[in-house]
Amino acid sequence: MTRQIYIVLLAIFISGHVSAQDIHWSQYDHNPVFQNPASVGQFNGDYRFHANFRDQWRSVTVPFQTLQISAEAKGVLLDNLNFGMFMFSDAAGDGTFRTIELQPSVSYVHKLTNDSTHLIRGGVQLGINLRSFNAGAFNFDNQWNGTFFDNALPTNENFANQRRTNFTWGTGLGYEYQESKRKRVMAGIGLFNINRPNQGFFGEKIQRDIRFNLFARAEYEIGFDWDILPSIQLNLQGKYREFIIGSQVRYILKDRLGEYQSIMAGAFLRSSDAGYIVVGGEYQNWWAGLSYDINFSSLYVASNARGGLEISVRYILQRFNPSNIKHRVCPDYI
């Protein structure tokens, strides 16, 4: 087999046999719907939209690329009931080993205190997962003519199934304490793939492992225009372990008369894998961020420390609700 075949089959093996590992993001703080369904609706506004893109291992092979979009709506039917949804497409290797997932979510917020300082949130995600690969893009030993691989030669391989569709679901619980606009703490736990759907392509039952997620983050004012935003995340899935810790710093350029602008920068460490930096900025209801992973895992020799580029964009929409002002008309004789 060629080098490309090994890479594609390795991707399938890692995704199916070792731990059926889910996708991951560096800018997890800007991907709340994927992180925990309890985080749906955790924002100031009426609707929130996110777009995330990740390009990884371009220096090693055909890049692993992931694109995700998500949307949320607050208080659609009830004041404390929120709806959300995310959809992502992940492709890896020459054989385009692709995962497409669609997950609607619902969350409910319960006030522990009358002033909403302490909140507890619960959420549920239900979704469909589709996995596929293109066997026609592979080269096999039967196509070696003694000098090179000839795609005109038959492969003598029969892939009866190149697609797999299944149902998956998860749930989450979160807590939020907000003392003021710039002082708050959030934490949550989540369980995903609870039903352990079958990921096998060729008859063998390969169950997708349950993923456990734990996160915590805070926003704290450290100066008139400065905030610090530390956060941690832990993912456990089969044999896979991911622990991320780091912080961003925000400098507020303008926050008055309905105008808001800020810039942010930070650094994070993903245990036994990579370190990465994040830069971004907020303008009114927009956020845009850029991060880059510096790889120091055992793949360092092949990657030359180059890991993954990630981009995130967010927009929050707030409905205009005009006040219903009643006018009184004075009589003519006054």
Secondary structure, 3 states (H helix, E strand, C coil): CCHHHHHHHHHHHHHHHHCCCCCCCCCHHHCHHHHCHHHCCCCCCCEEEEEEEEEECCCCCCCEEEEEEEEEEECCCCCCEEEEEEEEEEEECCCCEEEEEEEEEEEEEEECCCCCCEEEEEEEEEEEEEEECCHHHCCCHHHECCCCECCCCCCCCCCCCCEEEEEEEEEEEEEEEEEECCEEEEEEEEEECCCCCECCCCCCCCECCCEEEEEEEEEEECCCCEEEEEEEEEEEECCEEEEEEEEEEEEEEEEECCEEEEEEEEEEEECCCEEEEEEEEEECCEEEEEEEEEECCCCHHHHCCEEEEEEEEEEEECCCCCCCCCCCCCCCCC
